[in-house]
Amino acid sequence: MEMHRRSKAPSNNGIDNSTNSSGSSAKRNVGGSSSSLRSKHNSRPGNPYSAASQTTTTDIILFRSLQILLVITVCWFLSLIISVDPTTPSGTPNGDGLRGSGSASIITPLLDPTNIANARDQITKVREEFYTRYGGKPEALDMLKRGLRTFENEKAEKDMGSVRSTADRYLRSILRFEENQSSSLSAFQHAEFVMAFGGYSVTVGRGNHFEQSYPFIMEKILAPILALPPLGVKLVVRNSAIGGIPSFPYGWCLPNFLGEDADAVSWDYGMNEGNGAAGLESYVRQALMMPKSPPMFILLDMKRPRLELLQKYVNMGFLPDPVALGGRDAVNKKLLQLPETDKPPGLQKWDEWGAPKGSPGQSPWHPKKMEHELMGWMMAMHMIDAVEVALNVMEKDPNWREKVLQQNPSLGGELPAPVIDVATSGAASILHGAPSTDDSSKWHMNHVSCRTSFLPNMFGNFDSIIESGVTKDEEDMLQSRDDSLFNGGWVMDVGKVERETKVKVQKYGGLGYIDMKTALYGIPSSGTLKLWLPYELSATNPVQSSGDLLAGIYFNSVVFCEVNEKRGNKECNMLSDLAFEVGGAAVAKAGVTQIKGVASYLKKDICIRLDIPKDAKLSTKGNDFGLPVDIKVSRSDVSRENGACSISHVIWEHNVG
């Protein structure tokens, strides 16, 4: 099968098995001819160029032909070795992890027409099921049109619309796999396409089982189609949404939550952020800094300001294939008014939750089980349209690999000027970046690192930056902590509301949820929490090469965020109740500012930004260098009862140095 052929790594410097067999056969023929001549003369072989030789004309022609064939084979083999130099890269890696024209040198198998035909048959069957589930083809397509919106760039080439751009993502995943197969270190068994979903309670699937949330419904429909040859792509779906959070600080930590390998990312914070698009734009700009930039962007929202924001980024050429996904508003209300047995199958039991009655999260603003199924089906139908386009490209264009490489939309770290001004936020550079010195229309963003205690977390756990000042506690996170634990150390814990909610969920078996809002909590008697923030850009260690160096050259700012919970007027206030030392220098109160608007939940701002003091110094750990940060609670009457100080995210913005 085509997929199996693609999965096999090329051998002998890129020569396929059929070529190897041909070469071996040629050598065996040469050996066979020599043996034949020896048997005729019972002595060493005759020289076909000697007049004394008794060989026939036929023997001479045969021997000469084999010599010529052997010479041609050797020359061809040497040309392959010369064309693939193992000491140098095959091309320059681009933002999507591909090496330009290097992938074009890989010898690839021909397409099997039966695989194409079978894949199309399966696509047709899935579409027919969609039509049946939602009231027939006309009704189902109208529903899809209302519930899923694509965005087209009028300046784009005629054959490079939104769906084609998504199709190219599938094809690039194949190219990445083929390129990795040439490496002995490759851990890839299949080409992979990764869709990572961020957001909060809607995407989590509150009120239902986690596996009933729309990302996993889409996965069940789309994964078998993508896995079929000739694509042979493994779909990886991650639902990394966390209930009850805003766009930020989550948006600063996209690689942590979604993974650096994400091909598609999503946003679902509409219920918390009104009709505005400021949080969405900052989130989009962070997503554009991810390794596979620009990712496919999925907006779980249909509010006009946010749709218009995405359209502007499409028109500017920075988002090639975003989609906006709706839910219940896509449904023809007349169908929901029919008797239960007359409703289309996909709309039956529309008002039933997937989890047992009384489970946490069964609120009017959360989608029920069948609405999640509709959302998953609509998303799958769009992605399957792109599969069909990818099949057409593979079938009709034998040079599709080279063309897909040429069309790779990697942005190289460039950003457009922002649409929305966030200058009053107190953190403009870490939210939107800054204009280039030579061209104000081109913006760039400093590298942002994150460590978080929130779950799920792909990498970058909070523990990795803790030096000291934490009380070790092995108790179940849902067990209440004794006050004595907080005397002499900060404690990893969850808030009162989070604990109560999780305990309720456990009564229903956990419902499969994996999200949890844990944080370090401290009071005055907890003492000093010592952190060390590594510099995570490639650079020569300045401390080893030049002695002590000012931290401000390498670090631009540090952001601390707390758990988003309201606990009354006497709770800890991060802005005024924490004292900081950065790089051995105390941070003045004027150097600590509240980030306003974007990092806010239920009108409570939850993040602060620290300037790097002028005399702050770097320190080293082995061959690495970084920024030491000390934190302690400065207000004497902060208590657990009234609301201890909490830290759930630490984000730092690098300077190039």
PyMOL commands that set and color helices and strands:
alter all, ss='L'
color gray80, all
select helices_A, chain A and resi 2-7+17-41+57-83+100-105+113-133+137-147+162-181+201-204+210-212+214-227+250-258+278-287+304-315+328-330+333-336+340-342+345-347+369-396+400-406+423-425+428-432+462-465+483-486+496-506+524-526+542-546+551-553+574-577+589-591
alter helices_A, ss='H'
color red, helices_A
select strands_A, chain A and resi 148-150+191-197+233-239+264-267+296-299+323-325+415-416+434-435+442-444+448-452+454-455+466-468+491-494+516-522+529-534+555-561+578-582+585-586+592-594+600-601+604-605+607-611+619-621+624-633+645-647+649-654
alter strands_A, ss='S'
color yellow, strands_A
deselect
rebuild
show_as cartoon
